[in-house]
Amino acid sequence: MNTGSGFDLVSFVTRSKNRVAALGSLATEPATRPEIQARTGVPRATLSRILADFERRGLARREGHRFELTPLGDLLASELDALFDAVEAMETFGELGRWLALDELDPPLDRLSEAAVVVPSGPDPLAPVRRAESLLADASRVRLVAENVVPGCLEAVASAVAAGEQTVDCVFTADAVAVIGADEAMRQWTRELLAAEGAALFVHEGPLPNALFVVDDTTFLVVTDGDGTIRGHVESEDRAVRAWAEATVDAYVAAADPFGDHEGVLTA
């Protein structure tokens, strides 16, 4: 990794919140000094020094009374924005971050800074499960990959699909299929799904990093610990996150087997 002038430039900007604010303001659109000051609240004298430094370092240029970023300045502003958002997202995840398989899933972290985190609490230890059941029951379109099965969620999906109110694509692991096969109620709900026009069920041979749901416009990652206990979920309505989730589900569907190949477990 080259840590020469590039490091110095990044360090120069990030050492000052005022420099970061001025760079971010210009990333929005070119502006005059008073316009930048109004957006950022940076004192006039300080802003004048910052803009002069930006020009000297090749981050910005002046056209008349307006300042605009150079390609270098625009690149740095974009990368810093993504970095700050990714760090904010990790802070938002809190304790859940330790169980998220980020390397395997590779979600767009910079778009998850506004995500909601639902975790069990003393008054409501089942909060993540109840939230998932609520989303699934009211949805018109569900796509998911899951390494475990929550009976209430499976029932909600089966009921909605049977009523013609929902379409669903489900990718389960072989372990999840075994759990379904051991429970009569879940076997029945799965039989109903297999018989419905609006459902497509698949089986993935091997583990899954984290359960992933796309429920209408909402994407959520179910976070479990090493013992399979649900620790919470991360929920987002960001379009880029949903596009990533759709592509991830597509990839698992393409690599999975039809559930019919495992249908024998439903007659146990």
C-alpha positions as CSV (number, residue, x, y, z in Angstrom):
1,M,0.0,0.0,0.0
2,N,1.3,3.4,-1.0
3,T,1.3,5.6,2.2
4,G,3.1,8.6,0.6
5,S,1.3,11.7,-0.6
6,G,-2.1,10.0,-0.7
7,F,-1.8,9.4,3.1
8,D,-0.8,13.0,3.7
9,L,-3.7,14.3,1.7
10,V,-6.3,12.1,3.5
11,S,-4.7,12.9,6.8
12,F,-4.8,16.6,6.0
13,V,-8.5,16.6,5.3
14,T,-9.6,14.2,8.1
15,R,-7.7,16.0,10.9
16,S,-10.3,18.8,10.7
17,K,-14.1,18.5,10.9
18,N,-14.2,21.9,9.1
19,R,-12.2,20.6,6.2
20,V,-14.4,17.5,6.0
21,A,-17.5,19.7,6.1
22,A,-16.2,22.0,3.4
23,L,-15.2,19.1,1.1
24,G,-18.6,17.5,1.6
25,S,-20.4,20.7,0.8
26,L,-18.6,21.1,-2.5
27,A,-19.3,17.5,-3.3
28,T,-23.0,18.5,-3.4
29,E,-22.5,21.2,-6.0
30,P,-20.1,24.1,-6.8
31,A,-20.7,27.1,-4.5
32,T,-19.5,30.5,-3.5
33,R,-17.7,31.1,-0.2
34,P,-20.8,32.6,1.5
35,E,-22.9,29.6,0.3
36,I,-20.4,27.1,1.7
37,Q,-20.3,29.0,4.9
38,A,-24.1,29.0,5.2
39,R,-24.2,25.2,4.6
40,T,-21.4,24.3,7.0
41,G,-21.3,27.0,9.6
42,V,-17.5,27.2,9.3
43,P,-16.2,30.6,10.3
44,R,-15.4,32.9,7.4
45,A,-11.6,33.3,8.1
46,T,-11.2,29.6,8.7
47,L,-13.1,28.7,5.5
48,S,-11.0,31.1,3.4
49,R,-7.9,29.2,4.6
50,I,-9.5,25.9,3.9
51,L,-10.4,26.8,0.4
52,A,-7.0,28.2,-0.3
53,D,-5.5,24.9,1.0
54,F,-7.9,22.9,-1.2
55,E,-6.8,24.9,-4.3
56,R,-3.1,24.5,-3.4
57,R,-3.5,20.7,-2.9
58,G,-5.5,20.2,-6.1
59,L,-8.7,19.3,-4.3
60,A,-10.7,22.3,-5.6
61,R,-10.5,25.1,-8.2
62,R,-12.2,28.5,-8.5
63,E,-14.2,29.6,-11.4
64,G,-15.0,33.3,-10.8
65,H,-16.6,33.5,-7.4
66,R,-17.5,29.8,-7.3
67,F,-15.5,26.9,-6.0
68,E,-15.8,23.3,-7.4
69,L,-14.0,20.1,-6.6
70,T,-11.4,18.7,-9.0
71,P,-11.7,15.0,-9.9
72,L,-9.3,14.2,-7.1
73,G,-11.4,16.2,-4.6
74,D,-14.5,14.5,-5.8
75,L,-13.0,11.1,-5.4
76,L,-11.7,11.9,-1.9
77,A,-15.1,13.3,-0.9
78,S,-16.9,10.2,-2.2
79,E,-14.6,7.7,-0.5
80,L,-14.6,9.6,2.8
81,D,-18.4,9.7,2.8
82,A,-18.6,6.0,2.2
83,L,-16.1,5.3,4.9
84,F,-17.8,7.5,7.5
85,D,-21.2,5.8,6.7
86,A,-19.7,2.3,7.0
87,V,-18.1,3.2,10.4
88,E,-21.5,4.6,11.5
89,A,-23.2,1.5,10.3
90,M,-20.9,-0.7,12.4
91,E,-21.5,1.5,15.4
92,T,-25.3,1.1,14.8
93,F,-25.0,-2.7,14.7
94,G,-23.4,-2.6,18.2
95,E,-23.1,-6.0,19.7
96,L,-24.7,-7.6,16.6
97,G,-21.6,-6.8,14.6
98,R,-19.7,-9.6,16.2
99,W,-22.0,-12.2,14.6
100,L,-22.6,-10.6,11.2
101,A,-20.8,-12.5,8.4
102,L,-19.8,-9.3,6.6
103,D,-16.9,-10.8,4.7
104,E,-19.1,-13.5,3.2
105,L,-22.2,-11.4,2.6
106,D,-20.3,-8.2,1.6
107,P,-23.3,-5.9,2.1
108,P,-23.1,-2.2,1.1
109,L,-22.1,-1.0,4.6
110,D,-22.1,2.6,3.6
111,R,-25.8,2.3,2.9
112,L,-26.6,0.7,6.2
113,S,-25.8,3.7,8.4
114,E,-29.5,4.5,8.7
115,A,-30.5,0.8,9.3
116,A,-32.7,-0.1,12.3
117,V,-31.5,-2.7,14.7
118,V,-34.1,-4.8,16.5
119,V,-32.7,-6.8,19.5
120,P,-34.3,-8.8,22.4
121,S,-34.9,-6.9,25.5
122,G,-35.9,-7.7,29.0
123,P,-39.5,-6.5,28.5
124,D,-39.7,-8.1,25.0
125,P,-37.2,-11.0,24.5
126,L,-38.9,-12.0,21.3
127,A,-38.9,-8.6,19.7
128,P,-36.9,-9.6,16.6
129,V,-39.1,-12.6,16.0
130,R,-42.3,-10.7,16.5
131,R,-41.1,-7.9,14.1
132,A,-40.2,-10.5,11.5
133,E,-43.6,-12.2,11.8
134,S,-45.4,-8.9,11.4
135,L,-43.5,-7.9,8.3
136,L,-44.0,-11.4,6.7
137,A,-47.7,-11.5,7.5
138,D,-48.4,-8.2,5.7
139,A,-46.1,-8.6,2.7
140,S,-47.1,-9.2,-0.9
141,R,-43.7,-10.4,-2.0
142,V,-41.1,-12.3,0.1
143,R,-37.7,-13.6,-0.8
144,L,-35.4,-15.3,1.7
145,V,-32.4,-17.5,2.5
146,A,-32.4,-19.0,6.0
147,E,-30.4,-21.5,8.0
148,N,-33.0,-21.8,10.7
149,V,-36.8,-21.9,10.8
150,V,-39.1,-19.9,13.1
151,P,-42.5,-21.6,13.2
152,G,-44.4,-18.3,13.4
153,C,-42.6,-16.9,10.4
154,L,-43.2,-20.1,8.3
155,E,-46.9,-20.1,9.3
156,A,-47.3,-16.4,8.4
157,V,-45.8,-17.0,4.9
158,A,-47.8,-20.2,4.3
159,S,-51.1,-18.5,5.3
160,A,-50.5,-15.5,3.1
161,V,-49.4,-17.6,0.1
162,A,-52.4,-20.0,0.5
163,A,-54.7,-17.0,0.5
164,G,-53.2,-15.7,-2.7
165,E,-51.9,-12.6,-1.0
166,Q,-48.2,-13.3,-1.3
167,T,-45.5,-14.7,-3.5
168,V,-42.4,-16.2,-2.0
169,D,-39.0,-17.6,-2.9
170,C,-37.4,-19.6,0.0
171,V,-33.9,-21.1,0.1
172,F,-33.4,-23.3,3.2
173,T,-30.4,-25.2,4.3
174,A,-30.5,-28.9,4.7
175,D,-30.4,-28.5,8.5
176,A,-33.4,-26.2,8.3
177,V,-35.2,-28.8,6.2
178,A,-34.5,-31.4,8.9
179,V,-36.0,-29.1,11.5
180,I,-39.1,-28.8,9.3
181,G,-39.3,-32.6,8.9
182,A,-39.3,-33.1,12.7
183,D,-42.4,-30.9,13.3
184,E,-45.9,-31.9,12.0
185,A,-47.2,-28.3,11.9
186,M,-44.1,-27.1,9.9
187,R,-44.4,-30.1,7.6
188,Q,-48.0,-29.2,6.8
189,W,-47.2,-25.5,6.2
190,T,-44.4,-26.5,3.9
191,R,-46.7,-28.9,2.0
192,E,-49.1,-26.0,1.5
193,L,-46.3,-23.9,0.1
194,L,-45.1,-26.5,-2.3
195,A,-48.7,-26.9,-3.6
196,A,-49.2,-23.2,-4.1
197,E,-48.6,-21.3,-7.3
198,G,-47.1,-18.4,-5.6
199,A,-44.2,-20.3,-3.8
200,A,-40.9,-21.5,-5.0
201,L,-38.8,-23.5,-2.4
202,F,-35.2,-24.5,-2.7
203,V,-32.5,-26.3,-0.6
204,H,-29.0,-25.0,-0.2
205,E,-26.4,-27.7,0.6
206,G,-24.1,-26.2,3.2
207,P,-24.2,-23.4,5.8
208,L,-25.5,-19.8,5.2
209,P,-23.6,-16.9,6.7
210,N,-26.8,-15.0,7.9
211,A,-30.4,-15.3,7.1
212,L,-31.5,-12.7,4.6
213,F,-35.0,-11.5,3.9
214,V,-36.4,-9.2,1.2
215,V,-40.0,-8.3,2.3
216,D,-41.5,-5.9,-0.2
217,D,-39.3,-2.8,0.2
218,T,-37.7,-3.9,3.4
219,T,-34.5,-5.9,3.7
220,F,-33.4,-7.5,6.9
221,L,-30.6,-9.6,8.1
222,V,-31.3,-12.1,10.9
223,V,-28.3,-12.3,13.2
224,T,-27.6,-15.5,15.1
225,D,-24.7,-16.5,17.3
226,G,-22.6,-19.6,17.1
227,D,-25.3,-21.7,18.8
228,G,-28.0,-20.6,16.4
229,T,-29.7,-18.3,18.9
230,I,-31.3,-15.3,17.3
231,R,-29.6,-12.2,18.6
232,G,-31.5,-9.6,16.6
233,H,-31.8,-8.3,13.1
234,V,-30.7,-5.3,11.0
235,E,-33.5,-3.8,8.9
236,S,-33.2,-1.3,6.0
237,E,-35.4,0.2,3.4
238,D,-32.5,1.6,1.4
239,R,-32.8,0.8,-2.4
240,A,-29.2,-0.1,-2.8
241,V,-29.4,-2.5,0.1
242,R,-32.5,-4.1,-1.4
243,A,-30.8,-4.4,-4.8
244,W,-27.8,-6.1,-3.2
245,A,-30.2,-8.4,-1.2
246,E,-32.1,-9.4,-4.4
247,A,-28.9,-10.2,-6.2
248,T,-27.7,-12.3,-3.2
249,V,-31.0,-14.3,-3.1
250,D,-30.8,-14.8,-6.9
251,A,-27.3,-16.3,-6.5
252,Y,-28.4,-18.7,-3.8
253,V,-31.5,-19.7,-5.8
254,A,-29.3,-20.4,-8.8
255,A,-27.0,-22.7,-6.8
256,A,-29.8,-24.5,-4.8
257,D,-31.7,-27.7,-5.5
258,P,-35.5,-27.8,-5.8
259,F,-37.2,-28.6,-2.5
260,G,-39.0,-31.4,-4.2
261,D,-35.7,-33.4,-4.2
262,H,-36.1,-33.4,-0.3
263,E,-39.9,-33.8,-0.2
264,G,-39.6,-37.2,1.6
265,V,-39.0,-35.3,4.9
266,L,-42.6,-34.0,4.7
267,T,-44.0,-37.5,5.0
268,A,-42.2,-38.4,8.2
